[in-house]
């Protein structure tokens, strides 16, 4: 399990290499992917999260991360919807740890 540290007020995209049963997911077979960071932040591909060369990018905004309590450890949970209609849950392999920020202002 990979630990990723973010600070309250950070804004960027979390890279996720999605695998099911040890194999990379074929994007041509995927119609949607839901990413949940704990129960706090949700992003969906397509429409929010993006995909490029085998990696999904899950965006988090300053407002979203500023609202997270310092010290939280949030698992990344994933559900993949395939073109045939099947939906399969996957472990994101990432735990996001939230660090305190001295400023709560957006820049």
N, CA, C and O atoms as CSV, one atom per row, in Angstrom:
chain,resi,resn,atom,element,x,y,z
A,1,UNK,N,N,0.839,-1.170,0.000
A,1,UNK,CA,C,0.000,0.000,0.000
A,1,UNK,C,C,0.891,1.243,0.000
A,1,UNK,O,O,1.781,1.363,0.842
A,2,UNK,N,N,0.668,2.138,-0.906
A,2,UNK,CA,C,1.455,3.367,-1.012
A,2,UNK,C,C,0.833,4.464,-0.154
A,2,UNK,O,O,-0.379,4.674,-0.194
A,3,UNK,N,N,1.654,5.159,0.615
A,3,UNK,CA,C,1.200,6.312,1.382
A,3,UNK,C,C,1.491,7.574,0.578
A,3,UNK,O,O,2.609,7.779,0.104
A,4,UNK,N,N,0.480,8.407,0.433
A,4,UNK,CA,C,0.619,9.678,-0.265
A,4,UNK,C,C,0.221,10.769,0.717
A,4,UNK,O,O,-0.884,10.740,1.259
A,5,UNK,N,N,1.096,11.721,0.948
A,5,UNK,CA,C,0.806,12.805,1.883
A,5,UNK,C,C,0.332,14.013,1.102
A,5,UNK,O,O,0.947,14.412,0.113
A,6,UNK,N,N,-0.780,14.598,1.560
A,6,UNK,CA,C,-1.247,15.859,1.006
A,6,UNK,C,C,-1.422,16.828,2.165
A,6,UNK,O,O,-1.650,16.422,3.305
A,7,UNK,N,N,-1.313,18.089,1.862
A,7,UNK,CA,C,-1.510,19.121,2.870
A,7,UNK,C,C,-2.869,19.767,2.608
A,7,UNK,O,O,-3.290,19.911,1.461
A,8,UNK,N,N,-3.546,20.153,3.686
A,8,UNK,CA,C,-4.804,20.871,3.529
A,8,UNK,C,C,-4.558,22.045,2.573
A,8,UNK,O,O,-3.591,22.789,2.740
A,9,UNK,N,N,-5.418,22.207,1.589
A,9,UNK,CA,C,-5.270,23.290,0.619
A,9,UNK,C,C,-4.485,22.927,-0.622
A,9,UNK,O,O,-4.334,23.762,-1.514
A,10,UNK,N,N,-3.974,21.693,-0.707
A,10,UNK,CA,C,-3.287,21.256,-1.933
A,10,UNK,C,C,-4.293,21.099,-3.069
A,10,UNK,O,O,-5.461,20.791,-2.834
A,11,UNK,N,N,-3.834,21.312,-4.301
A,11,UNK,CA,C,-4.646,21.093,-5.491
A,11,UNK,C,C,-3.764,20.466,-6.564
A,11,UNK,O,O,-2.806,21.082,-7.031
A,12,UNK,N,N,-4.094,19.248,-6.945
A,12,UNK,CA,C,-3.353,18.573,-8.009
A,12,UNK,C,C,-4.103,17.293,-8.362
A,12,UNK,O,O,-5.190,17.041,-7.843
A,13,UNK,N,N,-3.530,16.501,-9.232
A,13,UNK,CA,C,-4.153,15.241,-9.635
A,13,UNK,C,C,-3.365,14.062,-9.077
A,13,UNK,O,O,-2.146,13.986,-9.234
A,14,UNK,N,N,-4.069,13.152,-8.431
A,14,UNK,CA,C,-3.458,11.955,-7.854
A,14,UNK,C,C,-3.328,10.907,-8.960
A,14,UNK,O,O,-4.341,10.515,-9.541
A,15,UNK,N,N,-2.113,10.439,-9.269
A,15,UNK,CA,C,-1.955,9.422,-10.315
A,15,UNK,C,C,-2.330,8.032,-9.790
A,15,UNK,O,O,-1.951,7.645,-8.685
A,16,UNK,N,N,-3.079,7.297,-10.605
A,16,UNK,CA,C,-3.520,5.954,-10.218
A,16,UNK,C,C,-3.311,5.009,-11.395
A,16,UNK,O,O,-3.874,5.208,-12.472
A,17,UNK,N,N,-2.493,3.973,-11.180
A,17,UNK,CA,C,-2.334,2.925,-12.189
A,17,UNK,C,C,-3.267,1.799,-11.776
A,17,UNK,O,O,-2.976,1.052,-10.842
A,18,UNK,N,N,-4.373,1.682,-12.464
A,18,UNK,CA,C,-5.446,0.765,-12.082
A,18,UNK,C,C,-5.192,-0.646,-12.587
A,18,UNK,O,O,-4.958,-0.873,-13.774
A,19,UNK,N,N,-5.245,-1.598,-11.642
A,19,UNK,CA,C,-5.101,-3.005,-11.984
A,19,UNK,C,C,-6.224,-3.794,-11.335
A,19,UNK,O,O,-6.662,-3.476,-10.229
A,20,UNK,N,N,-6.684,-4.819,-12.027
A,20,UNK,CA,C,-7.651,-5.770,-11.493
A,20,UNK,C,C,-7.040,-7.156,-11.608
A,20,UNK,O,O,-6.603,-7.566,-12.682
A,21,UNK,N,N,-7.016,-7.859,-10.512
A,21,UNK,CA,C,-6.433,-9.201,-10.467
A,21,UNK,C,C,-5.008,-9.235,-11.004
A,21,UNK,O,O,-4.610,-10.188,-11.673
A,22,UNK,N,N,-4.241,-8.183,-10.704
A,22,UNK,CA,C,-2.838,-8.143,-11.081
A,22,UNK,C,C,-2.550,-7.721,-12.505
A,22,UNK,O,O,-1.389,-7.684,-12.914
A,23,UNK,N,N,-3.599,-7.394,-13.284
A,23,UNK,CA,C,-3.389,-6.976,-14.670
A,23,UNK,C,C,-3.924,-5.561,-14.887
A,23,UNK,O,O,-4.934,-5.166,-14.305
A,24,UNK,N,N,-3.227,-4.814,-15.733
A,24,UNK,CA,C,-3.682,-3.474,-16.064
A,24,UNK,C,C,-5.039,-3.536,-16.752
A,24,UNK,O,O,-5.301,-4.450,-17.533
A,25,UNK,N,N,-5.886,-2.579,-16.468
A,25,UNK,CA,C,-7.214,-2.511,-17.079
A,25,UNK,C,C,-7.077,-1.977,-18.500
A,25,UNK,O,O,-6.377,-0.993,-18.737
A,26,UNK,N,N,-7.752,-2.634,-19.447
A,26,UNK,CA,C,-7.764,-2.183,-20.839
A,26,UNK,C,C,-8.789,-1.065,-20.956
A,26,UNK,O,O,-9.990,-1.312,-20.838
A,27,UNK,N,N,-8.334,0.155,-21.184
A,27,UNK,CA,C,-9.218,1.321,-21.222
A,27,UNK,C,C,-10.296,1.193,-22.295
A,27,UNK,O,O,-11.364,1.791,-22.166
A,28,UNK,N,N,-10.035,0.434,-23.339
A,28,UNK,CA,C,-11.022,0.247,-24.407
A,28,UNK,C,C,-12.248,-0.518,-23.908
A,28,UNK,O,O,-13.313,-0.446,-24.521
A,29,UNK,N,N,-12.107,-1.248,-22.801
A,29,UNK,CA,C,-13.215,-2.030,-22.250
A,29,UNK,C,C,-13.958,-1.293,-21.126
A,29,UNK,O,O,-14.917,-1.826,-20.567
A,30,UNK,N,N,-13.524,-0.081,-20.797
A,30,UNK,CA,C,-14.061,0.659,-19.660
A,30,UNK,C,C,-15.021,1.755,-20.123
A,30,UNK,O,O,-14.699,2.534,-21.019
A,31,UNK,N,N,-16.208,1.807,-19.500
A,31,UNK,CA,C,-17.132,2.902,-19.814
A,31,UNK,C,C,-17.107,3.982,-18.742
A,31,UNK,O,O,-17.394,5.142,-19.037
A,32,UNK,N,N,-16.769,3.626,-17.494
A,32,UNK,CA,C,-16.698,4.620,-16.418
A,32,UNK,C,C,-15.881,4.065,-15.257
A,32,UNK,O,O,-15.790,2.853,-15.061
A,33,UNK,N,N,-15.291,4.978,-14.494
A,33,UNK,CA,C,-14.573,4.611,-13.278
A,33,UNK,C,C,-14.934,5.633,-12.203
A,33,UNK,O,O,-14.894,6.840,-12.439
A,34,UNK,N,N,-15.286,5.132,-11.021
A,34,UNK,CA,C,-15.561,6.011,-9.891
A,34,UNK,C,C,-14.411,5.896,-8.899
A,34,UNK,O,O,-14.013,4.794,-8.522
A,35,UNK,N,N,-13.882,7.039,-8.482
A,35,UNK,CA,C,-12.817,7.111,-7.489
A,35,UNK,C,C,-13.369,7.806,-6.257
A,35,UNK,O,O,-13.933,8.896,-6.358
A,36,UNK,N,N,-13.211,7.186,-5.095
A,36,UNK,CA,C,-13.629,7.790,-3.829
A,36,UNK,C,C,-12.423,7.882,-2.912
A,36,UNK,O,O,-11.770,6.878,-2.629
A,37,UNK,N,N,-12.133,9.074,-2.456
A,37,UNK,CA,C,-11.073,9.288,-1.482
A,37,UNK,C,C,-11.754,9.326,-0.120
A,37,UNK,O,O,-12.327,10.338,0.284
A,38,UNK,N,N,-11.675,8.187,0.582
A,38,UNK,CA,C,-12.487,8.023,1.789
A,38,UNK,C,C,-13.946,8.192,1.403
A,38,UNK,O,O,-14.382,7.687,0.368
A,39,UNK,N,N,-14.686,8.886,2.217
A,39,UNK,CA,C,-16.074,9.226,1.877
A,39,UNK,C,C,-16.207,10.719,1.600
A,39,UNK,O,O,-17.304,11.277,1.649
A,40,UNK,N,N,-15.065,11.365,1.306
A,40,UNK,CA,C,-15.016,12.813,1.232
A,40,UNK,C,C,-14.966,13.377,-0.180
A,40,UNK,O,O,-15.640,14.363,-0.477
A,41,UNK,N,N,-14.175,12.761,-1.052
A,41,UNK,CA,C,-13.969,13.319,-2.386
A,41,UNK,C,C,-14.274,12.247,-3.428
A,41,UNK,O,O,-13.768,11.126,-3.356
A,42,UNK,N,N,-15.111,12.615,-4.396
A,42,UNK,CA,C,-15.509,11.684,-5.468
A,42,UNK,C,C,-15.132,12.288,-6.810
A,42,UNK,O,O,-15.352,13.475,-7.054
A,43,UNK,N,N,-14.563,11.464,-7.676
A,43,UNK,CA,C,-14.272,11.861,-9.052
A,43,UNK,C,C,-14.644,10.698,-9.955
A,43,UNK,O,O,-14.495,9.535,-9.579
A,44,UNK,N,N,-15.126,11.014,-11.139
A,44,UNK,CA,C,-15.559,9.989,-12.095
A,44,UNK,C,C,-14.826,10.201,-13.418
A,44,UNK,O,O,-14.625,11.329,-13.867
A,45,UNK,N,N,-14.433,9.082,-14.027
A,45,UNK,CA,C,-13.887,9.092,-15.382
A,45,UNK,C,C,-14.935,8.492,-16.292
A,45,UNK,O,O,-15.490,7.450,-15.946
A,46,UNK,N,N,-15.235,9.075,-17.415
A,46,UNK,CA,C,-14.803,10.386,-17.877
A,46,UNK,C,C,-15.625,11.496,-17.211
A,46,UNK,O,O,-16.681,11.233,-16.636
A,47,UNK,N,N,-15.151,12.688,-17.289
A,47,UNK,CA,C,-15.909,13.817,-16.782
A,47,UNK,C,C,-15.213,14.585,-15.679
A,47,UNK,O,O,-15.432,15.789,-15.543
A,48,UNK,N,N,-14.389,13.935,-14.895
A,48,UNK,CA,C,-13.660,14.610,-13.823
A,48,UNK,C,C,-12.243,14.099,-13.809
A,48,UNK,O,O,-11.295,14.849,-14.043
A,49,UNK,N,N,-12.102,12.814,-13.532
A,49,UNK,CA,C,-10.792,12.177,-13.623
A,49,UNK,C,C,-10.429,12.038,-15.101
A,49,UNK,O,O,-11.300,11.964,-15.968
A,50,UNK,N,N,-9.136,12.006,-15.363
A,50,UNK,CA,C,-8.668,11.860,-16.740
A,50,UNK,C,C,-7.797,10.608,-16.859
A,50,UNK,O,O,-7.435,9.991,-15.857
A,51,UNK,N,N,-7.472,10.251,-18.084
A,51,UNK,CA,C,-6.664,9.062,-18.357
A,51,UNK,C,C,-5.632,9.406,-19.407
A,51,UNK,O,O,-5.950,10.054,-20.404
A,52,UNK,N,N,-4.377,8.973,-19.189
A,52,UNK,CA,C,-3.329,9.196,-20.169
A,52,UNK,C,C,-2.272,8.111,-20.034
A,52,UNK,O,O,-1.652,7.965,-18.981
A,53,UNK,N,N,-2.073,7.360,-21.092
A,53,UNK,CA,C,-0.981,6.383,-21.195
A,53,UNK,C,C,-0.896,5.435,-19.992
A,53,UNK,O,O,0.168,5.265,-19.397
A,54,UNK,N,N,-2.043,4.818,-19.642
A,54,UNK,CA,C,-2.054,3.808,-18.583
A,54,UNK,C,C,-2.262,4.333,-17.175
A,54,UNK,O,O,-2.289,3.560,-16.218
A,55,UNK,N,N,-2.410,5.654,-17.045
A,55,UNK,CA,C,-2.560,6.248,-15.716
A,55,UNK,C,C,-3.819,7.117,-15.665
A,55,UNK,O,O,-4.055,7.955,-16.536
A,56,UNK,N,N,-4.619,6.890,-14.617
A,56,UNK,CA,C,-5.752,7.779,-14.338
A,56,UNK,C,C,-5.245,8.895,-13.440
A,56,UNK,O,O,-4.351,8.681,-12.622
A,57,UNK,N,N,-5.815,10.086,-13.591
A,57,UNK,CA,C,-5.464,11.225,-12.746
A,57,UNK,C,C,-6.737,11.720,-12.060
A,57,UNK,O,O,-7.686,12.164,-12.706
A,58,UNK,N,N,-6.722,11.628,-10.731
A,58,UNK,CA,C,-7.886,11.989,-9.922
A,58,UNK,C,C,-7.633,13.377,-9.338
A,58,UNK,O,O,-6.754,13.546,-8.493
A,59,UNK,N,N,-8.415,14.389,-9.794
A,59,UNK,CA,C,-8.161,15.753,-9.327
A,59,UNK,C,C,-8.714,16.009,-7.929
A,59,UNK,O,O,-9.786,15.521,-7.570
A,60,UNK,N,N,-7.967,16.778,-7.150
A,60,UNK,CA,C,-8.452,17.300,-5.879
A,60,UNK,C,C,-8.221,18.813,-5.906
A,60,UNK,O,O,-7.188,19.282,-6.385
A,61,UNK,N,N,-9.180,19.565,-5.391
A,61,UNK,CA,C,-9.086,21.020,-5.395
A,61,UNK,C,C,-8.636,21.540,-4.038
A,61,UNK,O,O,-8.678,20.820,-3.040
A,62,UNK,N,N,-8.207,22.795,-4.011
A,62,UNK,CA,C,-7.826,23.418,-2.750
A,62,UNK,C,C,-8.990,23.392,-1.763
A,62,UNK,O,O,-8.809,23.101,-0.581
A,63,UNK,N,N,-10.181,23.698,-2.260
A,63,UNK,CA,C,-11.362,23.726,-1.391
A,63,UNK,C,C,-11.631,22.344,-0.793
A,63,UNK,O,O,-11.937,22.227,0.394
A,64,UNK,N,N,-11.516,21.298,-1.617
A,64,UNK,CA,C,-11.775,19.937,-1.130
A,64,UNK,C,C,-10.759,19.520,-0.073
A,64,UNK,O,O,-11.137,18.983,0.969
A,65,UNK,N,N,-9.476,19.760,-0.329
A,65,UNK,CA,C,-8.464,19.305,0.620
A,65,UNK,C,C,-8.426,20.173,1.867
A,65,UNK,O,O,-8.079,19.687,2.944
A,66,UNK,N,N,-8.775,21.446,1.743
A,66,UNK,CA,C,-8.819,22.320,2.914
A,66,UNK,C,C,-9.903,21.868,3.888
A,66,UNK,O,O,-9.790,22.103,5.092
A,67,UNK,N,N,-10.945,21.226,3.380
A,67,UNK,CA,C,-12.055,20.763,4.222
A,67,UNK,C,C,-11.741,19.459,4.955
A,67,UNK,O,O,-12.499,19.048,5.833
A,68,UNK,N,N,-10.630,18.806,4.603
A,68,UNK,CA,C,-10.258,17.552,5.257
A,68,UNK,C,C,-9.559,17.823,6.578
A,68,UNK,O,O,-8.740,18.738,6.674
A,69,UNK,N,N,-9.873,17.045,7.585
A,69,UNK,CA,C,-9.247,17.203,8.894
A,69,UNK,C,C,-7.814,16.681,8.857
A,69,UNK,O,O,-7.539,15.625,8.288
A,70,UNK,N,N,-6.915,17.430,9.467
A,70,UNK,CA,C,-5.525,16.990,9.571
A,70,UNK,C,C,-5.467,15.670,10.337
A,70,UNK,O,O,-6.188,15.472,11.315
A,71,UNK,N,N,-4.604,14.781,9.878
A,71,UNK,CA,C,-4.451,13.484,10.520
A,71,UNK,C,C,-5.296,12.381,9.904
A,71,UNK,O,O,-5.099,11.205,10.212
A,72,UNK,N,N,-6.235,12.743,9.037
A,72,UNK,CA,C,-7.042,11.710,8.376
A,72,UNK,C,C,-6.157,10.814,7.522
A,72,UNK,O,O,-5.185,11.267,6.919
A,73,UNK,N,N,-6.509,9.545,7.484
A,73,UNK,CA,C,-5.895,8.592,6.568
A,73,UNK,C,C,-7.019,8.049,5.710
A,73,UNK,O,O,-7.876,7.310,6.193
A,74,UNK,N,N,-7.015,8.415,4.437
A,74,UNK,CA,C,-8.117,8.108,3.536
A,74,UNK,C,C,-7.717,7.083,2.483
A,74,UNK,O,O,-6.790,7.326,1.709
A,75,UNK,N,N,-8.401,5.936,2.440
A,75,UNK,CA,C,-8.116,4.973,1.373
A,75,UNK,C,C,-8.725,5.458,0.061
A,75,UNK,O,O,-9.743,6.150,0.056
A,76,UNK,N,N,-8.100,5.093,-1.037
A,76,UNK,CA,C,-8.657,5.366,-2.357
A,76,UNK,C,C,-9.417,4.122,-2.793
A,76,UNK,O,O,-8.826,3.059,-2.985
A,77,UNK,N,N,-10.723,4.259,-2.947
A,77,UNK,CA,C,-11.581,3.147,-3.350
A,77,UNK,C,C,-12.023,3.374,-4.794
A,77,UNK,O,O,-12.303,4.506,-5.188
A,78,UNK,N,N,-12.086,2.309,-5.573
A,78,UNK,CA,C,-12.370,2.425,-7.005
A,78,UNK,C,C,-13.431,1.413,-7.416
A,78,UNK,O,O,-13.434,0.271,-6.959
A,79,UNK,N,N,-14.334,1.859,-8.291
A,79,UNK,CA,C,-15.276,0.945,-8.951
A,79,UNK,C,C,-15.180,1.180,-10.454
A,79,UNK,O,O,-15.227,2.317,-10.923
A,80,UNK,N,N,-15.046,0.085,-11.198
A,80,UNK,CA,C,-14.897,0.158,-12.654
A,80,UNK,C,C,-16.145,-0.409,-13.310
A,80,UNK,O,O,-16.572,-1.521,-13.000
A,81,UNK,N,N,-16.734,0.375,-14.233
A,81,UNK,CA,C,-17.873,-0.103,-15.017
A,81,UNK,C,C,-17.368,-0.407,-16.424
A,81,UNK,O,O,-16.818,0.452,-17.113
A,82,UNK,N,N,-17.575,-1.651,-16.819
A,82,UNK,CA,C,-17.125,-2.091,-18.137
A,82,UNK,C,C,-18.227,-1.901,-19.171
A,82,UNK,O,O,-19.400,-1.769,-18.822
A,83,UNK,N,N,-17.841,-1.889,-20.447
A,83,UNK,CA,C,-18.783,-1.674,-21.541
A,83,UNK,C,C,-19.940,-2.656,-21.518
A,83,UNK,O,O,-21.045,-2.305,-21.930
A,84,UNK,N,N,-19.719,-3.875,-21.049
A,84,UNK,CA,C,-20.785,-4.876,-20.994
A,84,UNK,C,C,-21.754,-4.689,-19.845
A,84,UNK,O,O,-22.756,-5.399,-19.757
A,85,UNK,N,N,-21.465,-3.720,-18.942
A,85,UNK,CA,C,-22.362,-3.446,-17.832
A,85,UNK,C,C,-21.870,-3.946,-16.484
A,85,UNK,O,O,-22.416,-3.545,-15.456
A,86,UNK,N,N,-20.864,-4.803,-16.450
A,86,UNK,CA,C,-20.326,-5.289,-15.183
A,86,UNK,C,C,-19.654,-4.146,-14.429
A,86,UNK,O,O,-19.009,-3.281,-15.022
A,87,UNK,N,N,-19.820,-4.162,-13.099
A,87,UNK,CA,C,-19.141,-3.194,-12.243
A,87,UNK,C,C,-18.315,-3.975,-11.232
A,87,UNK,O,O,-18.838,-4.829,-10.515
A,88,UNK,N,N,-17.011,-3.673,-11.181
A,88,UNK,CA,C,-16.099,-4.407,-10.304
A,88,UNK,C,C,-15.331,-3.416,-9.441
A,88,UNK,O,O,-14.779,-2.437,-9.944
A,89,UNK,N,N,-15.301,-3.678,-8.142
A,89,UNK,CA,C,-14.562,-2.838,-7.212
A,89,UNK,C,C,-13.091,-3.181,-7.222
A,89,UNK,O,O,-12.704,-4.330,-7.435
A,90,UNK,N,N,-12.270,-2.160,-6.986
A,90,UNK,CA,C,-10.823,-2.354,-6.961
A,90,UNK,C,C,-10.230,-1.532,-5.823
A,90,UNK,O,O,-10.757,-0.484,-5.450
A,91,UNK,N,N,-9.141,-2.023,-5.288
A,91,UNK,CA,C,-8.393,-1.303,-4.266
A,91,UNK,C,C,-7.447,-0.352,-4.989
A,91,UNK,O,O,-6.706,-0.766,-5.880
A,92,UNK,N,N,-7.472,0.910,-4.611
A,92,UNK,CA,C,-6.624,1.889,-5.279
A,92,UNK,C,C,-5.160,1.770,-4.953
A,92,UNK,O,O,-4.318,2.358,-5.631
A,93,UNK,N,N,-4.840,0.999,-3.899
A,93,UNK,CA,C,-3.447,0.808,-3.542
A,93,UNK,C,C,-2.802,2.035,-2.925
A,93,UNK,O,O,-1.581,2.096,-2.783
A,94,UNK,N,N,-3.638,3.033,-2.551
A,94,UNK,CA,C,-3.115,4.288,-2.021
A,94,UNK,C,C,-3.876,4.658,-0.749
A,94,UNK,O,O,-5.101,4.551,-0.690
A,95,UNK,N,N,-3.138,5.089,0.254
A,95,UNK,CA,C,-3.726,5.710,1.438
A,95,UNK,C,C,-3.232,7.152,1.436
A,95,UNK,O,O,-2.027,7.401,1.413
A,96,UNK,N,N,-4.164,8.096,1.461
A,96,UNK,CA,C,-3.805,9.509,1.486
A,96,UNK,C,C,-3.844,9.993,2.927
A,96,UNK,O,O,-4.861,9.865,3.608
A,97,UNK,N,N,-2.735,10.546,3.382
A,97,UNK,CA,C,-2.616,11.095,4.734
A,97,UNK,C,C,-2.685,12.618,4.617
A,97,UNK,O,O,-1.959,13.222,3.827
A,98,UNK,N,N,-3.565,13.230,5.411
A,98,UNK,CA,C,-3.770,14.674,5.342
A,98,UNK,C,C,-2.933,15.375,6.416
A,98,UNK,O,O,-3.062,15.097,7.608
A,99,UNK,N,N,-2.077,16.288,5.964
A,99,UNK,CA,C,-1.259,17.082,6.879
A,99,UNK,C,C,-1.896,18.452,7.081
A,99,UNK,O,O,-2.576,18.972,6.196
A,100,UNK,N,N,-1.667,19.024,8.253
A,100,UNK,CA,C,-2.185,20.332,8.614
A,100,UNK,C,C,-1.482,21.419,7.801
A,100,UNK,O,O,-0.293,21.316,7.497
A,101,UNK,N,N,-2.232,22.454,7.458
A,101,UNK,CA,C,-1.658,23.620,6.787
A,101,UNK,C,C,-1.794,24.832,7.705
A,101,UNK,O,O,-2.785,24.961,8.424
A,102,UNK,N,N,-0.824,25.697,7.683
A,102,UNK,CA,C,-0.881,26.893,8.534
A,102,UNK,C,C,-1.884,27.900,8.005
A,102,UNK,O,O,-2.473,28.651,8.783
A,103,UNK,N,N,-2.090,27.930,6.693
A,103,UNK,CA,C,-3.036,28.860,6.087
A,103,UNK,C,C,-4.216,28.090,5.532
A,103,UNK,O,O,-4.042,27.018,4.952
A,104,UNK,N,N,-5.397,28.616,5.702
A,104,UNK,CA,C,-6.598,28.006,5.135
A,104,UNK,C,C,-7.093,28.757,3.912
A,104,UNK,O,O,-8.189,28.497,3.415
A,105,UNK,N,N,-6.283,29.689,3.430
A,105,UNK,CA,C,-6.698,30.504,2.275
A,105,UNK,C,C,-6.305,29.851,0.950
A,105,UNK,O,O,-5.259,29.212,0.840
A,106,UNK,N,N,-7.170,30.028,-0.051
A,106,UNK,CA,C,-6.829,29.565,-1.395
A,106,UNK,C,C,-5.910,30.567,-2.045
A,106,UNK,O,O,-6.020,31.771,-1.813
A,107,UNK,N,N,-4.990,30.062,-2.871
A,107,UNK,CA,C,-4.103,30.959,-3.605
A,107,UNK,C,C,-4.270,30.730,-5.088
A,107,UNK,O,O,-3.611,31.388,-5.893
